[in-house]
């Protein structure tokens, strides 16, 4: 008993797939704080600078590391990977017009996960010090005004 299959391929189909893959290669999804969202009301440091400081900590200022972007994305990497995979599926199917919307959905989801990381118990952040709690009237790290958290977004380049 043998199996037979007909494979029909046209130059147009291959050209569409090649064009879609080239289109996919031109794009990337970036999650973080854009220049447009970086400024803060009355602040000396920008949201991007503060996110960097809090990601790495500052022993000189007594600030423990409280990373956001990498651990939040890693925490849900399977789902984010599936979403990015839809852009690859669109490219390998020759559906160039579906690539950017798929990347935008993945970016929106990933930036939402990063915003949620501020209150996610899995973040493992050290609590605020007694001095910080007294000064800010809050025991929740990085949740004073919410400016930095709200500034996290995504772009598809």
N, C-alpha and C positions, 0 to 999 in steps of 0.2 A: 504494500500500500504506500503510495507516495503523496506528498503534499505539493500543491501547485498554488502559486500566487501570481497575480499580475501586478506589476508595479508600473504605474503610469507617472511619468515625470515630464514636465515641460520646462523649457528654458525659462519661461515666465515664472513658474513656481520657484525654481532655484534662485532666480534673480530677486524675487520678493523676499525669500528667506535671507539671502545674503545682505540685501539692503536693510532688513530688519535687524540683523545681528550687528551690522555697522552702526545702526541707530542706537541700539542698546549700549554699545561700547562708548558712545559719545556722552552718556549720562552717568551720573552718580547721585546718590542720596546722601545728604549731609544733615546730621542732627546736632543741634547746639544752639548757640546764641549768635544771631546775625548782627551785623553792625547796626542795622536799623532798630533792633530791639535791645541794644546794649546799654543805652544811656539810662541813668537813674535820676529820679527827682532828688535834688539836693545832695547827691552823693559825689564823693571824690573819685571813687572807683566805679568802673562800668560793670554791668551784669556779667559780661564775659570775663573780666578780670577777677571778679568775686568768685565766679564759678571755678576758675583756675585755682585760686587760692584755697577754696574749700575742697576741691578735688585732691590737692596735694598736701594741704595742711600748712601751717606756719608755726614751727616750734618756737620761734622768736616771739610770736604774738600769742602763743598758747592756744592756737587753733588746731584741733585734731583734723586729720584727713577725713572728709566726708564725700567720697566720689559719687557722682550721679550718672553720667552718660554711659560709661562702659559697663558698670554693673547692672544698670537698669536694662540695657539692651541684652546683655548676656543672660539675664534672668528669664527673658522670653525669646531667646534666640531661635527656637524652633519655629514659633509662629511668625516671627519677622522674616526668617529664612523662607518660609512657605510663601509669604506675601511677595518677597523679592523674586521667588521662583516663578510667580505668575508673569512677571515681566520677561523672564527668560523664555517661558512657554509661548508668550506672544511673539517674541522675536523668532523662535524656531518654527513657529507656525506661519511666519510671514505677515503677521498682523501688526505692522509698524505703529499704527494709530493707537494701539492698546498699551504700548510700552510705558509712556510717561504717566498715564493715569494709574497704572499698576505701581509704579515707583512712588507716585504721590500718596497713594493709599498706605504703602509701607512706611513712608516718611511720617505721615500723620499719626499712624499707630505707634511708631517708635518714639516720637516726641511726646505723645500722651503717656507712654510707659515711663519716660524719663520724668515727666511732671509728677506722676503718681509715686515715684520712688522716694520723694521727700517725706511721705507719710507711710511708706511701706515698712512694716516691721522687719522685713528681710534685709533692709539696708545695713543693719549692724552698726549704725552710727553710735558714737559715744553720746550720752546725754549732755545737755548744756551744763556748764559748771554752776555752782551755787552763785558765784559772782554774776555770771551772765543771766541767770534766772532772775536775780534781784534787779538787774539793770533793765532787762527786756520784759520782765513779768511773764515769761514763758519758758517752759521746760522743753519745748519742741525745737530742735535744731533747724535752722535755716527757714523758719516759717514766720518770721516777723511780719514783713509787709507782703510777702508773696511775689515781689517784683522779679526776683531772680528766677523763680520757678515759672512764672508767667512768660518770661522772656525766651524760654526754650522753645524752639520751633524746628522746622526742617526746610530744606531747599532741594530741589532737583536741578542739578546743573547739567 
